Amino acid sequence: MQRGPGIERLLQLERTLELSESQIEQLDALQSEIEAMQDAHQAEAREFRSRVRAGDVTRNEIREWTEARRTMQEGMRESHRERVGAILSEEQRARMEEIDRLGRERGRAMGSRGMRGPRDRAGMRGGRGFQRDRPMRGGSRPFRRGRRGGGG
């Protein structure tokens, strides 16, 4: 499923999309509404998790709650996408889709790694990654079990 543009992203592109003051106000109001709904849903999830920890919920109830929540979130996303689409003009929507498309292509060209670059898996070790076949620093002896000092 393809994600639509986030409201924060639209507001960041205010100049590029040439948003009017009215559009900015509508997007701000929608963002506030979304944040309030998210806060309410997070509070509900915290309460449900506490019931789960207390053992007051069956596995079947957890499964049903999770599925209902997923369905609700998908519906909310679609509703918000439609509302954002109604706020933007046809030209602005087309421009936003082009910006999103270019961003996706750029991500694929970089191997979907973004700005992490070649040090992704190995951190600052210069791209070596794990080296199981090499001994640990400090010598070529295999690991020995037992006390230090080798007293027997």
Buried (B, 14 or more C-beta within 10 A) or exposed (E): EEEBBEBEEBBEBEEEBEBEEEBBEBBEEBBEEBEEEEEEBEEEEEEBEEBBEEEEBEEEEBEEBEEEBEEEEEEBBEEBBEBBBEBBEEEBBEBBEEBBEEEEEEEEEEEEEEEEEEEEEEEEEEEEEEEEEEEEEEEEEEEEEEEEEEEE
